[in-house]
Amino acid sequence: METQQGNAANSDTAASSSSHGQRPATPSGRYISRSEIQSEKSLAEFLVQMDDYAPIIPDALTDYYLAQAGFECTDVRIKRLLALATQKFISDVTTDAFQYNRIRQQASKEKKFHSKDRKTVLNMDDLSAALSEYGVNIKKPEYFS
């Protein structure tokens, strides 16, 4: 009974696809939806844009750490995509650490500096709090405490 319903569903899908024009099928015979086709086109366009993009993290540094991790790839676009993801991660962590710093400064009312030339310094406590949100737990060694 279930196979009859499954076949009926497949024939309904085939009938609806033929009424909308031919859609490409995968090797398994599954029809690809328009949203999947659009996402494939978007990915292809994005990878073409990666050819001209130079991330902040140099290609040589990316190559070194990818080789250390055992990742082998000759496609520069993929390496730059990984460098871009790393850049985004570092940016998110530093932004979160800055927010933790501001919250900590506002919470401590005993230190009231009204100087506008005051610089924000990245503190280990702020950095460890920001990294803990991403599942990275760091602690100072005991002899630095």
Salt bridges, closest charged atoms under 4 A:
GLU36 OE2 - ARG30 NH1 3.48
ASP59 OD2 - ARG80 NH2 3.12
ASP63 OD1 - LYS79 NZ 3.24
ASP75 OD2 - ARG77 NH2 3.14
ASP92 OD2 - LYS88 NZ 2.81
ASP126 OD2 - ARG104 NH2 2.80
